Structure formats: structure tokens, C-alpha cells
Amino acid sequence: MRYFIQLSYNGTNYHGWQSQPNAITVQETLENALSVIFNSKVELMGAGRTDTGVHAQQMFAHFDFDPEIDVQNTIHKLNSYLPNTIAIVNIHDVHDTAHARFDAKKRTYQYHINTTKNVFLEEKSWYYHQALDVSLMNEAAKILMLHNDFQCFSKVHTDVNTFNCKITEAFWKEADEKLIFTISADRFLRNMVRAIVGTLVYVGLKKITLTDFNAIIESKDRGKAGFSVPAHGLYLINIEYDYLKLTNK
């Protein structure tokens, strides 16, 4: 049987989601926990990658296992076994060809900036004290939805067939002493959200104009875009599937 496992994690101490040699990752940690509990090797396929230090409020991965599992008991055992930085929210039985990565219809990220120094947000939000024109940044964010090729925001030398993404929402919201950027798309390129945020910060500082921002996208040149903001302010908050009707709440 195939199962989707729904989890959240604090990515501070992990080298991203995907397993890699000589580094602690979320995937490896969760696979080890499942293998211990089931007394059988379990391999996971994640909905996507998150980079070192990036967090996830909602992440999915699928695995195959027979016989049928006791979902609630398995969730309890996993949460007891796993470190406090990873929490299992639910396990869903799905059809045999369901795929956590390829079947995802929409992914949503948020980037958090705290505008005043706050020791309790040190690992969860990027502290940036310079004044930003949020209205101007929102105007620039709207420009994103006029394009579909985002090579300028992609990490260079990445192995992809296309740089096309369909962005369906992108906006900034002010909340107390924080600025939160929300962006949704059918897919994201490596480092894409952090590069977009860094470029939007330049707009907010009035270092570049809205015309410049549009030209950067059209250039397809990563060297023309802004800096990549720190990973610890980035959160994967939602993944949507046609056959899995869930919310992040």
C-alpha cells in the first residue's frame, strides 16, 4: 500500500530535506525512524527539496509498505521516536500510483522578515532593520505573475529541463514588527524564492525600479537579480493535491 506522510519541521539543524552523504537531513532522519518502527527498510519520496536551514509547516512524502498500518498508532510512535524538530501531522492512504512530488498542483512558501531585533526570532526570521517601501514591493510582486520564465532567480548549473513556473499569487503583508512575503506556484526552482525576496528588497530600498525588476526577469540572468536572502526566514507552508483536500490550519 502507498501512504502519504504529512509532517512539519524546524530546518535549523538539518542540511535540507533530501538525503546526502555526511550530512543530517530530514529525509534520512524520518526514513530511519520509519525503518525502526516497522522493522523494515522504508524509503521516502518527498514533495520537493528544501535547502539547508529552511523550515516546513507542511511537507509531504510518500512510501510503500505492506501490510496495512495502524495510522494513529504509527503517528504516536513516530512522534515519540523523532527529535522535537520534526512532527508527524498525519498519514493518509492513497492510490498505488500517487506521487508526492509529481502530483503536487500548488506549493506555497512564506518568507519572514522581522524589522526589530528579537532574540526569539533569531533562527526563524531574518532581521533586517532598514526601512522598506512595502507598497512598492507589492507592485513589483505583481510583475512576477506576468511572466513564466524565472531563470534569473534560479541557482546556476541546476539540472532542470525548463525554468518555467506558473506563479498564482505573490504579496507582502505587514504584521506587527514583521514583514511576510507569500508566494504560490505550480513549481519552484532551486533558490528561487530567496532570490526573488532579495530582489524585492532592492525594490523596497529603491535601489532598482519596477522597470528594472521587469527587465531583470526578462534578462534570464541570475547575475542581474538581487542577493539570496538567508535560509532561516523561509517556510514551505502548503502543498496541494487534487485527491488530498487539506489545509495548513
BASEVO-845699 format. One record per residue: residue number from 1; residue in three letters; chain; y, x, z of N, C-alpha, C, O in turn. Coordinates in pm, whole numbers, plus 50000, padded with zeros to 5 digits. Layout:
# BASEVO-845699
SITE;torke;drenlum;nulo;n.y;n.x;n.z;ca.y;ca.x;ca.z;c.y;c.x;c.z;o.y;o.x;o.z
SITE;NUM;ALA;A;Y;X;Z;Y;X;Z;Y;X;Z;Y;X;Z
...
END
This chain:
# BASEVO-845699
SITE;torke;drenlum;nulo;n.y;n.x;n.z;ca.y;ca.x;ca.z;c.y;c.x;c.z;o.y;o.x;o.z
SITE;1;MET;A;49881;50084;50000;50000;50000;50000;50124;50087;50000;50125;50198;50053
SITE;2;ARG;A;50229;50035;49939;50355;50109;49936;50454;50047;50035;50464;49925;50047
SITE;3;TYR;A;50524;50135;50106;50621;50092;50206;50755;50159;50182;50762;50276;50142
SITE;4;PHE;A;50862;50084;50208;50997;50140;50215;51029;50158;50363;51016;50065;50442
SITE;5;ILE;A;51072;50279;50398;51114;50303;50535;51267;50313;50536;51326;50387;50457
SITE;6;GLN;A;51329;50237;50624;51474;50230;50635;51516;50308;50760;51466;50281;50870
SITE;7;LEU;A;51607;50403;50743;51644;50489;50856;51792;50523;50853;51861;50499;50754
SITE;8;SER;A;51839;50578;50963;51973;50635;50970;51961;50772;51036;51867;50798;51111
SITE;9;TYR;A;52057;50859;51007;52051;50990;51071;52189;51055;51081;52278;51032;51000
SITE;10;ASN;A;52201;51137;51183;52316;51224;51201;52279;51356;51134;52188;51426;51180
SITE;11;GLY;A;52349;51391;51027;52309;51506;50948;52358;51641;50996;52337;51742;50929
SITE;12;THR;A;52425;51645;51111;52488;51769;51158;52393;51888;51161;52429;51997;51116
SITE;13;ASN;A;52272;51867;51213;52179;51978;51233;52077;51993;51121;51980;52068;51134
SITE;14;TYR;A;52097;51922;51010;51999;51925;50902;52060;51983;50774;52178;51966;50747
SITE;15;HIS;A;51974;52051;50697;52016;52104;50568;51993;51997;50460;51927;52022;50359
SITE;16;GLY;A;52049;51880;50485;52037;51771;50391;51908;51692;50406;51830;51714;50499
SITE;17;TRP;A;51887;51598;50312;51767;51515;50315;51645;51588;50264;51541;51589;50330
SITE;18;GLN;A;51656;51650;50148;51538;51696;50074;51476;51823;50133;51546;51918;50168
SITE;19;SER;A;51343;51823;50143;51269;51938;50195;51299;52063;50114;51312;52058;49992
SITE;20;GLN;A;51311;52175;50184;51335;52303;50120;51280;52414;50209;51267;52396;50330
SITE;21;PRO;A;51249;52529;50149;51190;52638;50227;51286;52692;50333;51406;52705;50309
SITE;22;ASN;A;51232;52722;50450;51307;52791;50555;51433;52718;50601;51532;52781;50637
SITE;23;ALA;A;51429;52585;50600;51543;52506;50647;51493;52373;50701;51398;52316;50649
SITE;24;ILE;A;51557;52325;50806;51518;52197;50865;51589;52085;50791;51712;52083;50781
SITE;25;THR;A;51511;51991;50738;51568;51878;50665;51518;51747;50724;51422;51743;50800
SITE;26;VAL;A;51586;51639;50688;51547;51507;50737;51412;51467;50680;51326;51416;50752
SITE;27;GLN;A;51392;51490;50550;51265;51453;50487;51146;51520;50555;51048;51455;50588
SITE;28;GLU;A;51156;51651;50575;51046;51724;50637;51019;51675;50779;50903;51660;50819
SITE;29;THR;A;51125;51651;50854;51111;51605;50993;51041;51469;50998;50954;51447;51082
SITE;30;LEU;A;51080;51379;50908;51020;51246;50906;50877;51249;50852;50790;51178;50904
SITE;31;GLU;A;50851;51329;50750;50714;51341;50698;50620;51395;50805;50507;51349;50818
SITE;32;ASN;A;50667;51492;50881;50583;51548;50988;50552;51442;51094;50440;51434;51143
SITE;33;ALA;A;50653;51361;51128;50632;51256;51228;50533;51152;51178;50444;51111;51252
SITE;34;LEU;A;50547;51108;51055;50454;51010;50997;50312;51066;50990;50215;50996;51018
SITE;35;SER;A;50299;51192;50953;50167;51254;50941;50098;51264;51075;49976;51248;51084
SITE;36;VAL;A;50174;51291;51180;50117;51298;51315;50071;51159;51360;49960;51143;51410
SITE;37;ILE;A;50156;51060;51342;50126;50924;51388;50008;50863;51312;49925;50795;51371
SITE;38;PHE;A;50002;50888;51181;49894;50832;51101;49771;50924;51094;49667;50886;51041
SITE;39;ASN;A;49786;51045;51150;49678;51144;51144;49632;51167;51000;49513;51182;50971
SITE;40;SER;A;49731;51170;50910;49704;51188;50768;49833;51233;50702;49941;51187;50739
SITE;41;LYS;A;49824;51321;50604;49944;51373;50538;50018;51262;50465;49958;51188;50387
SITE;42;VAL;A;50147;51251;50490;50231;51150;50427;50345;51219;50356;50410;51308;50412
SITE;43;GLU;A;50370;51180;50231;50481;51234;50154;50580;51122;50123;50542;51010;50089
SITE;44;LEU;A;50707;51156;50134;50814;51058;50113;50889;51086;49983;50905;51201;49942
SITE;45;MET;A;50935;50979;49919;51029;50988;49808;51157;50919;49851;51160;50798;49870
SITE;46;GLY;A;51264;50997;49865;51390;50943;49913;51470;50874;49805;51449;50896;49686
SITE;47;ALA;A;51564;50790;49848;51651;50718;49754;51749;50812;49686;51809;50777;49584
SITE;48;GLY;A;51766;50930;49741;51857;51028;49685;51868;51145;49780;51796;51153;49880
SITE;49;ARG;A;51956;51236;49747;51979;51353;49832;52110;51338;49907;52206;51280;49856
SITE;50;THR;A;52114;51390;50028;52241;51413;50094;52248;51561;50125;52147;51623;50157
SITE;51;ASP;A;52368;51618;50115;52384;51761;50136;52382;51797;50285;52385;51710;50372
SITE;52;THR;A;52378;51925;50311;52382;51977;50448;52501;51917;50524;52615;51923;50477
SITE;53;GLY;A;52474;51860;50641;52579;51808;50726;52623;51666;50698;52699;51609;50776
SITE;54;VAL;A;52576;51607;50588;52613;51469;50553;52527;51371;50632;52409;51396;50654
SITE;55;HIS;A;52587;51260;50673;52518;51160;50755;52474;51040;50670;52520;51022;50557
SITE;56;ALA;A;52385;50960;50726;52342;50837;50657;52332;50724;50759;52256;50733;50856
SITE;57;GLN;A;52408;50618;50736;52394;50498;50817;52280;50412;50764;52218;50337;50839
SITE;58;GLN;A;52254;50424;50634;52140;50352;50576;52079;50436;50465;52143;50464;50363
SITE;59;MET;A;51955;50477;50486;51880;50555;50388;51744;50490;50372;51689;50432;50466
SITE;60;PHE;A;51688;50501;50251;51554;50451;50225;51467;50561;50164;51516;50649;50094
SITE;61;ALA;A;51339;50551;50193;51240;50636;50127;51112;50556;50118;51089;50467;50199
SITE;62;HIS;A;51028;50586;50018;50901;50514;50011;50784;50609;50033;50792;50729;50008
SITE;63;PHE;A;50673;50550;50081;50549;50625;50098;50432;50531;50078;50445;50409;50090
SITE;64;ASP;A;50319;50588;50047;50195;50511;50027;50099;50540;50141;50082;50654;50184
SITE;65;PHE;A;50035;50431;50190;49937;50451;50298;49840;50332;50304;49881;50216;50291
SITE;66;ASP;A;49715;50363;50322;49610;50265;50346;49535;50305;50472;49514;50424;50494
SITE;67;PRO;A;49494;50211;50555;49505;50065;50540;49644;50014;50579;49735;50092;50604
SITE;68;GLU;A;49658;49882;50585;49785;49820;50621;49827;49864;50761;49743;49876;50851
SITE;69;ILE;A;49956;49890;50779;50005;49940;50907;50063;49827;50992;50105;49724;50939
SITE;70;ASP;A;50066;49848;51120;50135;49760;51214;50281;49805;51217;50313;49907;51280
SITE;71;VAL;A;50367;49732;51151;50505;49776;51130;50579;49801;51261;50633;49909;51282
SITE;72;GLN;A;50582;49703;51348;50660;49717;51471;50607;49829;51560;50685;49902;51621
SITE;73;ASN;A;50477;49842;51567;50418;49949;51647;50452;50086;51587;50479;50181;51660
SITE;74;THR;A;50449;50094;51454;50481;50219;51386;50627;50257;51408;50658;50373;51433
SITE;75;ILE;A;50717;50159;51398;50860;50186;51422;50880;50239;51564;50953;50336;51585
SITE;76;HIS;A;50814;50176;51660;50827;50218;51800;50776;50360;51819;50840;50441;51886
SITE;77;LYS;A;50662;50390;51762;50604;50524;51776;50692;50630;51711;50714;50737;51767
SITE;78;LEU;A;50742;50598;51591;50828;50694;51522;50956;50723;51600;50996;50838;51614
SITE;79;ASN;A;51020;50617;51650;51144;50637;51724;51122;50711;51855;51212;50779;51904
SITE;80;SER;A;51003;50699;51911;50971;50774;52032;50945;50921;52001;50975;51008;52081
SITE;81;TYR;A;50889;50946;51884;50849;51082;51846;50965;51161;51785;50979;51281;51811
SITE;82;LEU;A;51047;51096;51706;51154;51164;51634;51268;51209;51725;51286;51151;51832
SITE;83;PRO;A;51344;51311;51685;51462;51351;51764;51566;51241;51763;51561;51149;51680
SITE;84;ASN;A;51661;51250;51855;51763;51146;51868;51856;51137;51748;51935;51043;51738
SITE;85;THR;A;51848;51233;51659;51936;51235;51541;51882;51153;51424;51950;51137;51323
SITE;86;ILE;A;51759;51100;51438;51700;51016;51333;51649;50887;51396;51576;50891;51496
SITE;87;ALA;A;51686;50775;51339;51641;50645;51391;51577;50564;51279;51633;50553;51170
SITE;88;ILE;A;51460;50507;51306;51394;50419;51210;51442;50277;51237;51429;50225;51348
SITE;89;VAL;A;51497;50214;51134;51552;50078;51148;51446;49974;51115;51432;49874;51185
SITE;90;ASN;A;51371;49998;51006;51270;49901;50966;51173;49965;50867;51201;50071;50811
SITE;91;ILE;A;51060;49900;50847;50964;49938;50744;50928;49813;50667;50891;49712;50727
SITE;92;HIS;A;50939;49817;50535;50918;49700;50451;50800;49726;50357;50794;49831;50293
SITE;93;ASP;A;50708;49633;50349;50603;49646;50247;50658;49594;50115;50719;49488;50110
SITE;94;VAL;A;50636;49671;50008;50692;49640;49877;50581;49645;49772;50468;49683;49803
SITE;95;HIS;A;50612;49608;49649;50511;49609;49543;50474;49753;49507;50550;49846;49535
SITE;96;ASP;A;50361;49770;49446;50300;49902;49427;50382;49998;49342;50366;50119;49354
SITE;97;THR;A;50469;49945;49257;50548;50033;49170;50693;50046;49216;50775;50106;49146
SITE;98;ALA;A;50725;49990;49331;50861;50001;49384;50897;50148;49405;50813;50226;49450
SITE;99;HIS;A;51020;50184;49372;51060;50325;49380;51195;50335;49451;51294;50277;49406
SITE;100;ALA;A;51199;50408;49561;51320;50416;49642;51437;50476;49566;51552;50436;49587
SITE;101;ARG;A;51410;50571;49478;51518;50636;49404;51556;50560;49278;51672;50525;49259
SITE;102;PHE;A;51459;50533;49192;51489;50479;49060;51524;50330;49061;51589;50282;48968
SITE;103;ASP;A;51483;50257;49164;51509;50114;49170;51641;50079;49240;51682;49963;49240
SITE;104;ALA;A;51707;50178;49298;51833;50152;49367;51939;50110;49266;51963;50180;49167
SITE;105;LYS;A;52004;49997;49289;52103;49942;49197;52245;49987;49232;52330;50002;49143
SITE;106;LYS;A;52271;50009;49358;52405;50049;49400;52395;50132;49528;52315;50103;49616
SITE;107;ARG;A;52478;50235;49535;52488;50318;49654;52633;50319;49698;52723;50323;49614
SITE;108;THR;A;52656;50317;49827;52792;50318;49881;52807;50431;49981;52726;50447;50072
SITE;109;TYR;A;52913;50508;49963;52948;50616;50056;53083;50587;50121;53166;50516;50065
SITE;110;GLN;A;53102;50643;50239;53234;50644;50301;53268;50786;50342;53182;50865;50381
SITE;111;TYR;A;53399;50817;50331;53446;50945;50384;53550;50918;50491;53643;50840;50470
SITE;112;HIS;A;53534;50983;50608;53619;50959;50724;53711;51078;50748;53666;51192;50758
SITE;113;ILE;A;53841;51048;50758;53941;51148;50796;54009;51100;50924;54056;50986;50929
SITE;114;ASN;A;54014;51184;51026;54093;51149;51144;54225;51225;51138;54228;51346;51114
SITE;115;THR;A;54332;51152;51160;54467;51207;51142;54524;51269;51268;54628;51334;51263
SITE;116;THR;A;54458;51250;51381;54494;51319;51505;54370;51389;51559;54258;51342;51540
SITE;117;LYS;A;54391;51501;51626;54277;51578;51676;54203;51499;51783;54262;51452;51880
SITE;118;ASN;A;54073;51484;51764;53990;51405;51856;53858;51479;51874;53779;51490;51780
SITE;119;VAL;A;53833;51530;51993;53714;51613;52016;53585;51534;51997;53480;51592;51970
SITE;120;PHE;A;53591;51402;52012;53470;51321;51999;53437;51290;51853;53330;51237;51824
SITE;121;LEU;A;53528;51325;51763;53503;51305;51620;53481;51436;51547;53473;51438;51424
SITE;122;GLU;A;53472;51545;51621;53467;51679;51561;53358;51694;51457;53380;51756;51353
SITE;123;GLU;A;53240;51638;51483;53128;51652;51391;53107;51528;51303;53013;51523;51225
SITE;124;LYS;A;53193;51430;51317;53172;51302;51249;53286;51262;51157;53276;51161;51086
SITE;125;SER;A;53394;51338;51156;53509;51303;51075;53590;51431;51052;53593;51519;51137
SITE;126;TRP;A;53655;51439;50936;53735;51557;50904;53877;51539;50958;53945;51443;50924
SITE;127;TYR;A;53920;51634;51042;54055;51629;51096;54152;51689;50996;54142;51806;50959
SITE;128;TYR;A;54248;51607;50952;54349;51652;50857;54482;51594;50902;54502;51473;50899
SITE;129;HIS;A;54574;51681;50943;54695;51634;51009;54813;51610;50916;54910;51545;50956
SITE;130;GLN;A;54808;51660;50794;54922;51642;50704;54933;51496;50658;54833;51429;50635
SITE;131;ALA;A;55056;51451;50645;55080;51311;50605;55036;51289;50461;55066;51369;50372
SITE;132;LEU;A;54964;51178;50438;54913;51144;50306;54969;51008;50263;54981;50917;50345
SITE;133;ASP;A;55004;50996;50137;55052;50869;50082;54929;50787;50043;54874;50803;49934
SITE;134;VAL;A;54886;50699;50134;54763;50623;50114;54777;50524;49998;54681;50501;49924
SITE;135;SER;A;54894;50467;49982;54918;50374;49872;54898;50444;49737;54837;50388;49646
SITE;136;LEU;A;54950;50564;49725;54935;50641;49602;54789;50679;49579;54741;50679;49466
SITE;137;MET;A;54719;50713;49687;54577;50747;49678;54496;50627;49631;54399;50643;49557
SITE;138;ASN;A;54533;50509;49674;54463;50388;49628;54490;50360;49481;54402;50311;49410
SITE;139;GLU;A;54611;50391;49434;54639;50375;49293;54553;50471;49210;54503;50434;49104
SITE;140;ALA;A;54536;50592;49260;54452;50690;49191;54306;50647;49194;54233;50666;49096
SITE;141;ALA;A;54263;50590;49306;54123;50546;49318;54090;50440;49213;53977;50434;49164
SITE;142;LYS;A;54189;50355;49179;54166;50252;49077;54138;50315;48941;54065;50258;48859
SITE;143;ILE;A;54196;50431;48916;54176;50500;48788;54030;50538;48768;53981;50543;48655
SITE;144;LEU;A;53960;50566;48878;53819;50602;48869;53739;50497;48795;53647;50529;48719
SITE;145;MET;A;53772;50371;48816;53694;50263;48758;53724;50240;48610;53663;50154;48546
SITE;146;LEU;A;53817;50317;48556;53847;50311;48413;53764;50412;48334;53773;50417;48211
SITE;147;HIS;A;53685;50491;48405;53608;50598;48341;53460;50584;48375;53422;50511;48466
SITE;148;ASN;A;53377;50656;48300;53234;50660;48332;53175;50801;48333;53064;50821;48381
SITE;149;ASP;A;53248;50899;48280;53202;51038;48281;53276;51114;48389;53399;51128;48384
SITE;150;PHE;A;53202;51164;48488;53264;51229;48604;53218;51374;48620;53197;51422;48731
SITE;151;GLN;A;53204;51441;48507;53162;51581;48509;53259;51667;48590;53219;51765;48652
SITE;152;CYS;A;53386;51630;48589;53487;51710;48658;53467;51711;48809;53518;51799;48878
SITE;153;PHE;A;53393;51614;48860;53369;51607;49004;53227;51651;49042;53187;51642;49158
SITE;154;SER;A;53152;51699;48945;53013;51737;48970;53002;51885;49003;53077;51968;48951
SITE;155;LYS;A;52908;51917;49089;52876;52056;49115;52829;52120;48984;52752;52059;48909
SITE;156;VAL;A;52876;52241;48955;52840;52306;48830;52695;52353;48833;52637;52373;48940
SITE;157;HIS;A;52638;52371;48715;52499;52417;48699;52399;52321;48763;52294;52364;48811
SITE;158;THR;A;52431;52194;48764;52338;52095;48818;52250;52041;48706;52294;52029;48592
SITE;159;ASP;A;52127;52010;48739;52028;51970;48639;52026;51818;48623;51946;51749;48686
SITE;160;VAL;A;52117;51767;48539;52121;51623;48510;52131;51602;48360;52179;51689;48287
SITE;161;ASN;A;52085;51487;48315;52090;51455;48172;52223;51395;48130;52263;51403;48014
SITE;162;THR;A;52292;51334;48227;52420;51271;48197;52510;51276;48321;52462;51277;48434
SITE;163;PHE;A;52639;51280;48296;52737;51277;48405;52798;51138;48419;52898;51120;48489
SITE;164;ASN;A;52739;51040;48353;52792;50904;48356;52751;50831;48484;52635;50836;48526
SITE;165;CYS;A;52847;50765;48544;52825;50681;48663;52914;50558;48648;53024;50566;48592
SITE;166;LYS;A;52866;50446;48697;52947;50323;48694;52999;50297;48834;52926;50248;48921
SITE;167;ILE;A;53126;50329;48856;53189;50306;48986;53241;50163;48991;53315;50120;48903
SITE;168;THR;A;53200;50088;49095;53236;49947;49104;53342;49919;49211;53406;49814;49208
SITE;169;GLU;A;53362;50011;49303;53472;49998;49399;53509;50136;49451;53424;50224;49463
SITE;170;ALA;A;53637;50153;49482;53687;50278;49537;53822;50250;49601;53917;50214;49532
SITE;171;PHE;A;53831;50265;49731;53956;50233;49800;53965;50303;49936;53864;50339;49998
SITE;172;TRP;A;54090;50322;49979;54120;50377;50112;54165;50266;50205;54230;50170;50164
SITE;173;LYS;A;54128;50281;50332;54171;50186;50435;54214;50264;50558;54147;50358;50601
SITE;174;GLU;A;54329;50224;50614;54378;50286;50738;54325;50208;50857;54336;50085;50861
SITE;175;ALA;A;54268;50279;50954;54214;50215;51073;54248;50300;51194;54189;50406;51216
SITE;176;ASP;A;54345;50253;51272;54393;50328;51390;54434;50468;51348;54528;50484;51270
SITE;177;GLU;A;54365;50570;51398;54401;50708;51366;54307;50767;51262;54287;50888;51256
SITE;178;LYS;A;54249;50678;51178;54156;50724;51077;54192;50671;50939;54254;50565;50925
SITE;179;LEU;A;54153;50746;50839;54156;50701;50701;54012;50698;50652;53939;50796;50668
SITE;180;ILE;A;53971;50586;50594;53832;50573;50548;53833;50541;50398;53893;50443;50354
SITE;181;PHE;A;53764;50625;50323;53750;50604;50179;53612;50548;50152;53512;50605;50195
SITE;182;THR;A;53605;50436;50080;53479;50372;50044;53464;50375;49892;53557;50343;49818
SITE;183;ILE;A;53344;50414;49848;53318;50419;49703;53175;50376;49676;53082;50421;49744
SITE;184;SER;A;53157;50289;49576;53026;50239;49536;53003;50266;49389;53095;50257;49307
SITE;185;ALA;A;52878;50300;49355;52842;50325;49215;52692;50309;49199;52617;50303;49296
SITE;186;ASP;A;52650;50304;49072;52506;50294;49047;52436;50427;49077;52317;50428;49111
SITE;187;ARG;A;52508;50537;49065;52454;50669;49096;52569;50763;49125;52684;50735;49091
SITE;188;PHE;A;52538;50875;49189;52639;50976;49218;52586;51113;49179;52466;51140;49190
SITE;189;LEU;A;52676;51198;49134;52643;51336;49101;52651;51422;49227;52710;51382;49327
SITE;190;ARG;A;52592;51540;49221;52595;51629;49336;52738;51670;49369;52813;51715;49282
SITE;191;ASN;A;52776;51652;49494;52908;51689;49545;53020;51598;49494;53137;51625;49520
SITE;192;MET;A;52985;51492;49423;53084;51408;49355;53184;51344;49452;53305;51353;49429
SITE;193;VAL;A;53136;51282;49557;53227;51210;49647;53322;51306;49717;53441;51278;49729
SITE;194;ARG;A;53270;51419;49761;53355;51516;49832;53461;51575;49739;53573;51603;49782
SITE;195;ALA;A;53427;51593;49611;53524;51644;49514;53629;51538;49481;53747;51570;49465
SITE;196;ILE;A;53586;51412;49471;53682;51303;49448;53781;51294;49563;53902;51284;49541
SITE;197;VAL;A;53730;51298;49686;53818;51288;49803;53917;51403;49805;54036;51383;49831
SITE;198;GLY;A;53869;51524;49778;53959;51639;49778;54069;51625;49674;54183;51665;49699
SITE;199;THR;A;54036;51569;49559;54136;51549;49453;54233;51438;49491;54352;51447;49463
SITE;200;LEU;A;54181;51333;49554;54268;51224;49600;54363;51272;49711;54475;51223;49721
SITE;201;VAL;A;54318;51365;49792;54406;51423;49894;54524;51493;49827;54637;51484;49875
SITE;202;TYR;A;54499;51564;49716;54609;51626;49642;54707;51521;49591;54828;51544;49587
SITE;203;VAL;A;54654;51404;49551;54742;51295;49509;54825;51249;49628;54946;51229;49617
SITE;204;GLY;A;54759;51232;49743;54828;51187;49863;54934;51284;49913;55031;51244;49976
SITE;205;LEU;A;54915;51413;49884;55013;51516;49920;55121;51530;49813;55219;51603;49830
SITE;206;LYS;A;55103;51457;49701;55194;51460;49586;55195;51596;49518;55295;51638;49460
SITE;207;LYS;A;55080;51665;49527;55064;51790;49454;55030;51763;49308;55061;51842;49219
SITE;208;ILE;A;54964;51648;49285;54935;51605;49148;54975;51458;49134;54978;51384;49233
SITE;209;THR;A;55006;51417;49012;55048;51280;48985;54929;51195;48943;54818;51246;48924
SITE;210;LEU;A;54952;51066;48928;54847;50977;48878;54808;51015;48735;54691;51007;48698
SITE;211;THR;A;54905;51057;48658;54876;51104;48522;54788;51228;48526;54695;51242;48447
SITE;212;ASP;A;54820;51319;48618;54738;51440;48635;54595;51403;48673;54499;51460;48621
SITE;213;PHE;A;54582;51308;48763;54449;51266;48811;54366;51213;48695;54248;51246;48681
SITE;214;ASN;A;54427;51131;48613;54356;51078;48495;54318;51190;48399;54208;51189;48343
SITE;215;ALA;A;54407;51284;48380;54382;51396;48289;54269;51485;48340;54191;51538;48261
SITE;216;ILE;A;54259;51500;48470;54151;51579;48530;54016;51517;48496;53922;51588;48460
SITE;217;ILE;A;54007;51386;48509;53881;51318;48477;53847;51337;48330;53732;51366;48295
SITE;218;GLU;A;53946;51321;48244;53923;51335;48101;53889;51477;48060;53825;51498;47957
SITE;219;SER;A;53930;51575;48139;53905;51715;48107;53758;51754;48121;53711;51846;48055
SITE;220;LYS;A;53684;51683;48209;53544;51712;48238;53526;51854;48295;53418;51912;48285
SITE;221;ASP;A;53632;51908;48354;53633;52046;48403;53643;52048;48555;53746;52010;48612
SITE;222;ARG;A;53537;52092;48621;53537;52096;48768;53649;52186;48821;53702;52162;48929
SITE;223;GLY;A;53684;52288;48745;53788;52380;48789;53926;52317;48797;54014;52370;48864
SITE;224;LYS;A;53947;52206;48729;54076;52139;48732;54087;52038;48847;54198;52000;48886
SITE;225;ALA;A;53974;51994;48900;53974;51896;49010;54005;51964;49143;54016;52086;49150
SITE;226;GLY;A;54019;51884;49247;54055;51936;49377;53938;51999;49451;53826;52008;49399
SITE;227;PHE;A;53965;52041;49572;53865;52107;49654;53761;52006;49704;53783;51885;49701
SITE;228;SER;A;53649;52058;49749;53543;51974;49806;53565;51964;49956;53560;52065;50027
SITE;229;VAL;A;53590;51843;50005;53617;51825;50148;53491;51853;50231;53381;51847;50177
SITE;230;PRO;A;53505;51883;50360;53389;51917;50444;53285;51805;50450;53318;51687;50446
SITE;231;ALA;A;53159;51846;50460;53046;51752;50454;53040;51658;50573;52993;51545;50559
SITE;232;HIS;A;53087;51701;50689;53063;51623;50811;53141;51492;50816;53119;51410;50905
SITE;233;GLY;A;53234;51471;50721;53306;51343;50717;53242;51241;50625;53292;51129;50614
SITE;234;LEU;A;53132;51279;50559;53072;51193;50457;52951;51117;50510;52867;51173;50580
SITE;235;TYR;A;52944;50987;50476;52835;50899;50518;52781;50821;50399;52857;50761;50323
SITE;236;LEU;A;52650;50821;50383;52583;50725;50295;52565;50599;50378;52495;50601;50479
SITE;237;ILE;A;52628;50488;50338;52628;50371;50427;52544;50255;50375;52508;50167;50453
SITE;238;ASN;A;52512;50252;50245;52439;50137;50195;52370;50169;50062;52426;50237;49977
SITE;239;ILE;A;52247;50118;50046;52174;50126;49920;52120;49987;49892;52064;49923;49981
SITE;240;GLU;A;52136;49940;49769;52093;49804;49736;51981;49804;49633;51979;49883;49538
SITE;241;TYR;A;51885;49712;49655;51773;49689;49564;51765;49540;49533;51799;49457;49616
SITE;242;ASP;A;51720;49508;49413;51706;49367;49375;51608;49293;49464;51629;49176;49495
SITE;243;TYR;A;51500;49360;49505;51394;49294;49579;51400;49318;49729;51308;49282;49802
SITE;244;LEU;A;51508;49377;49775;51522;49406;49919;51662;49363;49958;51756;49441;49945
SITE;245;LYS;A;51678;49242;50007;51808;49188;50039;51844;49222;50183;51799;49157;50277
SITE;246;LEU;A;51927;49325;50196;51964;49374;50328;52113;49398;50336;52181;49408;50234
SITE;247;THR;A;52163;49408;50457;52299;49452;50478;52295;49572;50571;52191;49603;50630
SITE;248;ASN;A;52404;49638;50583;52412;49755;50670;52454;49716;50811;52473;49804;50896
SITE;249;LYS;A;52469;49589;50837;52520;49546;50967;52407;49525;51067;52432;49488;51182
END
